[in-house]
Structure formats: C-alpha cells, structure tokens
Amino acid sequence: MGFRRRTRRRALIAGAAIAHHETKKADEQQADDQAPADDQAPADDQAQYAPPPADPADEIEHLAQLHTSGALSDEEFTAAKAKILGT
C-alpha cells in the first residue's frame, strides 16, 4: 500500500511540475507574440495617423457657424477666435 501512495504522490508532483512548465512556456510565448520585433514597424504606429493642422480660416468659419447657431456666446467666440489667430 505504501508503494501505491508513493507512486501516486510522484505522479501528482510530476504532473504539477509539467503543468507549471507548460504554463510558463505559454506565458513566454504570449509575451513574445505581443512584443513587436525590432525590424518590423508596430501596427499601432501606422494606425495613429495625425491629420495635417487645420487651416485657421476654416476653424474661424466653423466657430462662426457655432456662434450663429447659439452654441457659443459672444465672449466664447471672440476668445476662441483670438486663440486661433494667436493674439
């Protein structure tokens, strides 16, 4: 009976060690998959396209439309216009 217990205990310990090793290997593989390679450009950089700066005239026209619709008060309109013009 002692022999069976020892065998079962060894099997449990060996099984736990193998499971730990496989989990550790899977975690390392997942980390390698997530880290971009040095020679490849990350896809995130390509997705983060910044449009060119807006034309100040277009911005002022948009502000004028907001002011006409009542979304901006007179003070807000003049402050935003001054900010765009840099004065």
Long-range contacts (C-beta under 8 A, 24 or more apart in sequence): 56-84, 56-85, 59-84, 60-84, 60-85
